[in-house]
Amino acid sequence: MQRSYFWQLLLLLIVSLTACGAETAVSTATPTRTPTRTPLAVSQAAPSPTITNTPPSTATAVPPTIMPPTPTAVTPTRLAATAVPPTATIPGLLGVTGFPDGINPLTGLATDPARLARRPIAIKISNYPPLVRPQAGLNSADLVFEHLAEGNVTRFTAVFYSQDANPVGSIRSGRLIDLEIPLMYDAAFAYSGSAGPVRLMFKESEFFGRIISPDFAHGGFYRVADPDKPVVHTLFTDTDTLHYLLGERGEDRPPVFENYMAFRDEPLAAGTPATQIEIAYGGTYVTWSYAGNGRYTRWTDGEPHYDANTGQQLSFTNIIVLAAHHQETDIQEDDADGGHNSIQIQIWGEGPVSIFRDGQRFDGYWHRDDPHHMLTFTDLDGNILPLAPGNSFFQLVPLGFDKLYVKP
C-alpha cells in the first residue's frame, strides 16, 4: 500500500472515531481558527513576555566557539504606563492602518510599484544537514521563518516579495507551519513534497490554487547536480519561473493584506543592549552578531552562513524570537531513528516575543487573531512595538524556551 494512501485512510479513520465520540491524542485536522488569547493546549495564564536572558558578558566581533553561559530566568518588570499619542500622530510610524504607495508593507521600504503588484511567494528551503549550506536566495527574501522540523533540526520558509532570486534552494518538503504563512501574506507557496495528511491539508486549503509543488505534478523546479550531495538536496527553483506559472493561472495578482506590521526608523522607547544573540535549537545552533550598521549577520553551527547567490553572509535588520506552543501530532514525517512526527506550531492568539533591532532588545507580545492576519507586536504595556525598516528573520521557538543567550 502506498504511504500517501495509507495516511489518507488513517486520517479518515481518526475523523470517524471522533464523530462517534472516541478520543484521539492529537487531531490531524486543520486547527480551529476561533481566535484565542493564548495558544491551544496552553495554560490560560498570561504568557511571560520575556523568553530568557543571560548574565552580561563581553561580545566579540566574531561569535566565539559555541560554549553558551548558563541561562538565568528573568521575571520581567512591567514599566509604569506612559502617555502614548494615538498611532496616527506618532511621527515617522509606518503601517498599522496602511502604507503610502510604493512602500512595501513587509519591509517598510520604498519599492518598485511593479514588484508590489505581484503576489508574494513563500518558498520552503532546507537547512539540514550542514551540506545544504550555503543556500541560494535567502538574502533576497523580505521575511524568513526558521522553525523546528524534526529531531531538533530546523527548516526555513522564505517570503519573496520586493526582490527576485535565481536560483532559490535547495527546496524541501512543506510542514504544518506552511498552512499559516501563505495566509498571513496572501502569498503563493512553493515546496517539494509532504507527508500524506499534510498534502491533503494543502489540497483542501483556500490557497491551493497558488501552490506550486511536485506534490501535485507541477513544473517550475529543476535539479542542480552535485556529486557531494544526495539527490534530495539538489532541487531548486527561481522567483521568475514561479511568477510566470502563477501568471498562467491568473494568480500573480497584488496581495490583499488584512492587517499590517509597524515600522519606524527609531524605536519608540529605549531597549536593552543586544549585540550578540545565540539560539540553541538542539540540532542547530544559531548566532546573530550586530555590526553597528543596523543589521545582524548570521552564523550557523559556529560557521559564517552565506548566500550562495552572492557569497555574502546572511544579513537581516530585525531578528524576531517568537515563542509559540509546539504540539507534536500523530503525522509521521520520516522513519529515521524510529521515526519523527510532525510538529504543529500554533502561531495564533498571542505569546511572548523578543525583537532585536539596532543592537537593542525589546520584549513584548506577538498577536494574530485571524488566519489572514500577519503577526503584529506590542510592548509590555500594549503599545505598538515597531520594527526597523528592512528585512526580518523570525526565529520560532517553543513556549518556555530557555536556550536564548543574549550578550550586550
C-alpha positions in Angstrom: 0.0 0.0 0.0 1.4 3.4 -0.9 2.3 5.6 2.0 0.1 8.5 1.0 -3.0 6.3 0.6 -2.3 4.7 4.0 -2.2 8.1 5.7 -5.4 9.2 3.9 -7.1 6.1 5.3 -5.7 6.8 8.7 -6.9 10.4 8.6 -10.4 9.2 7.6 -10.4 6.7 10.5 -9.5 9.3 13.0 -12.3 11.6 11.8 -14.7 8.7 12.0 -13.7 7.8 15.5 -14.0 11.4 16.7 -17.5 11.6 15.2 -18.5 8.5 17.2 -17.4 10.0 20.5 -14.0 8.3 20.6 -10.9 10.3 21.7 -7.6 10.7 19.9 -4.4 12.1 21.4 -3.9 14.8 18.8 -6.1 15.7 15.8 -4.5 15.9 12.4 -7.3 18.1 11.1 -6.8 21.8 10.4 -6.8 23.6 13.8 -9.9 25.5 14.8 -9.5 29.1 13.8 -11.6 30.7 16.5 -9.3 33.4 18.0 -7.9 32.6 21.4 -6.0 34.7 23.8 -3.4 32.1 24.3 -2.2 29.2 22.1 -4.2 26.0 22.2 -3.2 23.4 24.9 -1.5 26.1 26.9 -2.5 27.3 30.4 -4.8 30.3 30.3 -2.3 32.3 32.5 -0.8 35.2 30.6 2.4 34.2 28.9 5.7 35.7 30.2 6.8 38.4 27.8 10.5 37.6 28.3 11.7 34.4 26.8 15.1 34.1 28.5 18.2 36.2 29.4 21.8 35.6 30.3 24.3 37.2 32.7 26.2 40.1 31.0 29.3 39.1 29.1 31.6 40.7 26.6 30.6 40.3 22.9 33.3 39.7 20.4 33.5 40.8 16.7 33.3 37.2 15.6 31.0 34.8 17.5 33.0 32.6 19.8 33.2 28.8 19.9 29.8 27.5 20.9 30.0 27.3 24.7 27.0 29.2 25.9 26.7 30.5 29.5 24.0 29.1 31.8 20.8 30.9 31.2 19.2 32.7 34.1 15.4 33.2 34.2 14.3 36.8 34.4 11.0 38.0 35.8 10.1 41.0 33.7 9.2 44.2 35.4 6.2 45.9 33.9 7.1 49.5 33.4 4.8 52.3 34.6 2.4 53.2 31.9 3.3 56.3 30.0 1.1 58.6 27.9 1.5 57.4 24.3 0.0 59.5 21.5 -2.6 57.9 19.1 -1.0 55.8 16.4 -1.9 58.3 13.7 0.1 61.1 15.5 3.3 59.2 16.2 6.0 60.8 13.9 7.7 58.5 11.5 5.5 55.5 12.2 4.6 53.4 9.1 2.0 50.7 8.9 -0.7 49.6 11.4 -3.5 51.0 9.2 -1.8 51.0 5.8 1.2 52.2 3.8 1.8 55.0 1.3 2.0 54.0 -2.4 5.4 52.5 -3.2 6.2 51.4 0.3 6.5 47.6 0.9 4.3 46.5 3.8 6.6 43.6 4.6 9.7 45.8 5.0 8.6 49.4 5.3 11.0 50.4 2.5 10.4 52.2 -0.8 10.0 49.5 -3.5 9.3 49.5 -7.3 5.5 49.6 -7.5 5.6 47.0 -10.3 7.1 44.5 -7.9 4.4 45.3 -5.3 1.8 44.5 -7.9 2.8 40.8 -7.9 2.0 38.0 -5.5 4.4 37.3 -2.6 5.9 33.8 -2.8 6.7 31.7 0.2 9.4 29.0 -0.6 10.4 26.1 1.5 14.2 25.9 1.9 16.4 23.2 3.6 18.7 24.0 6.5 19.9 20.4 7.4 22.2 18.6 7.1 25.0 21.2 7.0 26.0 20.2 3.5 22.9 22.1 2.2 24.6 25.3 3.1 25.2 27.8 1.7 21.6 28.0 0.4 20.6 30.2 -2.6 18.5 33.3 -2.3 17.9 33.8 1.4 19.3 37.4 1.5 16.8 38.4 -1.2 13.8 37.4 0.9 11.8 40.1 2.7 11.0 37.6 5.5 12.4 34.3 6.6 10.9 31.9 9.2 13.1 29.4 10.9 11.3 26.6 12.7 11.9 23.2 14.2 11.2 20.4 11.8 12.0 17.0 13.4 14.9 15.8 15.5 15.7 19.4 16.8 16.9 20.5 13.4 15.4 23.5 11.6 14.0 24.4 8.2 13.2 27.7 6.5 10.2 29.3 4.8 11.3 32.4 3.0 8.9 35.0 1.7 9.9 36.8 -1.5 8.1 40.0 -2.5 10.3 43.0 -3.2 13.2 41.1 -4.7 13.8 38.2 -7.1 16.3 35.4 -6.7 17.7 33.0 -9.2 18.2 30.2 -8.1 16.4 29.6 -4.8 17.0 26.4 -2.8 17.6 23.8 -2.1 13.8 23.2 -2.0 12.4 20.8 0.6 9.1 19.5 1.8 6.3 21.5 3.5 5.3 21.3 7.1 2.2 22.2 9.1 3.5 25.8 9.7 3.1 26.3 6.0 -0.6 26.2 6.3 -0.3 29.5 8.2 2.4 31.6 6.4 0.8 31.8 2.9 -2.5 33.0 4.6 -0.7 35.7 6.6 0.8 37.4 3.5 -1.7 36.3 0.8 1.2 34.5 -0.7 1.8 31.6 -3.1 3.7 28.6 -1.7 6.4 26.6 -3.5 7.8 23.4 -1.9 8.9 19.9 -2.9 6.7 17.3 -1.1 4.9 16.5 2.1 3.5 13.7 4.3 0.2 12.3 3.2 -2.1 14.0 5.7 -0.2 17.4 5.3 -0.6 17.0 1.5 -4.3 16.6 1.9 -4.5 19.7 4.1 -2.6 21.7 1.4 -5.1 20.4 -1.2 -8.0 21.4 0.9 -6.6 24.8 1.8 -8.0 28.0 0.5 -4.7 28.9 -1.2 -4.4 25.6 -3.1 -4.8 27.5 -6.4 -1.5 29.3 -5.7 0.5 26.3 -4.6 3.4 25.1 -6.9 4.8 21.7 -6.0 5.9 18.4 -7.4 3.4 17.0 -4.9 0.7 17.9 -7.4 2.7 17.3 -10.6 3.6 20.9 -11.1 6.7 22.1 -13.1 8.9 25.0 -12.2 11.7 23.0 -10.4 15.0 21.6 -11.6 17.9 19.6 -10.3 21.4 21.0 -9.9 23.7 18.0 -9.9 26.2 17.9 -7.1 28.3 14.7 -6.6 28.8 15.7 -2.9 25.1 15.8 -2.1 22.3 13.2 -2.1 19.7 13.9 -4.8 17.1 15.1 -2.3 19.2 18.2 -1.7 19.6 19.2 -5.3 16.1 20.6 -6.2 15.9 24.3 -7.0 13.6 26.9 -8.5 13.6 30.7 -9.1 11.2 33.5 -8.5 10.9 34.5 -12.2 9.7 31.0 -13.1 7.2 30.9 -10.2 5.7 34.3 -11.1 5.3 33.1 -14.7 3.5 29.9 -13.5 1.3 32.0 -11.2 0.5 34.3 -14.1 -0.6 31.4 -16.3 -3.2 30.6 -13.6 -4.2 34.2 -13.2 -2.9 34.2 -9.7 0.0 36.6 -9.9 -2.1 39.4 -8.5 -1.3 42.1 -5.9 -1.9 40.7 -2.4 -4.7 41.8 -0.1 -3.3 42.3 3.3 -5.9 42.3 6.2 -3.6 43.9 8.7 0.0 45.3 8.9 3.2 45.3 10.8 4.5 48.7 12.0 7.9 50.2 11.1 9.8 53.2 12.4 13.4 54.4 11.8 13.9 54.9 15.6 12.4 52.8 18.4 9.6 54.4 20.4 11.5 53.7 23.6 14.9 52.6 24.7 15.7 48.9 24.7 18.4 46.9 26.4 21.8 46.4 24.6 22.0 43.2 22.5 24.9 42.9 20.1 25.0 39.1 20.0 22.1 36.6 20.0 22.5 32.8 20.3 19.7 30.3 19.9 20.3 26.7 20.7 17.6 24.6 19.0 19.4 21.3 19.8 20.4 20.1 16.4 21.0 23.6 15.1 22.9 26.5 16.8 22.2 30.0 15.5 24.3 33.1 16.2 23.4 36.7 15.1 26.1 39.4 15.6 25.4 43.1 15.4 28.0 45.1 13.4 26.8 48.6 14.3 25.3 49.2 10.8 21.7 48.5 11.6 22.0 44.8 10.6 22.7 41.5 12.2 24.9 38.9 10.4 24.4 35.1 10.9 26.5 32.2 11.9 25.1 28.6 12.0 26.8 25.9 14.0 29.8 28.1 14.5 30.3 28.9 10.8 29.5 32.0 8.9 26.2 31.5 7.0 26.4 32.7 3.4 24.0 33.2 0.5 25.3 31.1 -2.4 24.0 33.6 -5.0 26.1 36.5 -3.7 28.7 35.0 -1.5 27.7 37.4 1.2 26.9 36.5 4.8 23.2 36.4 5.7 22.3 39.9 7.0 18.9 41.0 8.4 17.6 44.2 10.0 15.2 42.6 12.5 15.7 39.4 14.4 12.3 38.3 15.9 12.5 35.5 18.5 8.9 34.4 18.8 7.6 31.7 21.2 4.5 29.7 20.4 3.1 26.4 21.6 4.6 23.4 19.7 2.3 20.4 19.6 3.6 17.1 18.4 1.0 15.4 16.1 0.5 11.8 15.0 1.6 12.6 11.5 4.8 10.7 10.8 7.3 12.7 8.7 10.2 10.2 8.4 11.5 6.8 9.6 14.9 7.9 10.8 15.8 6.8 14.4 12.4 5.2 14.9 10.6 8.0 13.1 9.7 11.6 13.8 6.2 13.1 14.0 5.2 16.5 12.5 5.0 19.5 14.8 2.1 21.9 14.7 3.5 25.4 15.7 0.4 27.3 16.9 1.0 30.9 15.8 -2.4 32.2 16.5 -3.7 34.0 19.6 -0.8 35.7 21.3 2.5 34.9 23.1 5.9 36.3 24.1 8.3 37.9 21.7 11.8 39.4 21.8 12.6 41.8 18.9 16.2 42.7 18.2 16.9 45.8 16.1 19.7 48.5 16.1 21.7 46.5 18.6 18.9 46.6 21.2 16.4 44.1 22.6 12.7 44.8 23.0 10.4 42.4 24.9 6.7 42.2 24.4 3.9 40.2 22.8 3.0 38.9 19.4 -0.6 38.8 18.2 -2.6 37.0 15.5 -6.3 36.9 15.9 -7.4 35.8 12.4 -6.0 33.3 10.0 -5.4 36.0 7.4 -3.6 38.3 9.8 0.2 38.7 9.8 2.0 38.8 13.1 2.0 42.1 14.9 3.8 43.2 18.1 3.2 45.3 21.2 5.4 46.2 24.2 4.7 45.2 27.8 2.1 47.9 28.1 0.2 47.2 24.9 1.8 50.0 22.8 2.9 49.4 19.2 6.3 47.8 19.0 7.7 48.9 15.6 10.3 47.0 13.6 13.2 48.8 11.9 12.6 49.3 8.1 14.2 46.4 6.4 14.1 42.6 6.1 13.2 40.4 9.1 14.2 37.0 10.3 11.7 35.1 12.5 13.2 32.5 15.0 10.2 30.4 16.1 10.8 28.6 19.4 8.6 26.7 21.8 6.9 28.3 24.8 9.2 28.1 27.8 12.3 28.1 25.6 15.4 28.6 27.8 18.2 28.4 25.2 18.3 32.0 24.1 21.5 33.7 25.0 22.0 37.5 24.7 25.1 39.5 25.1 25.1 43.3 25.4 
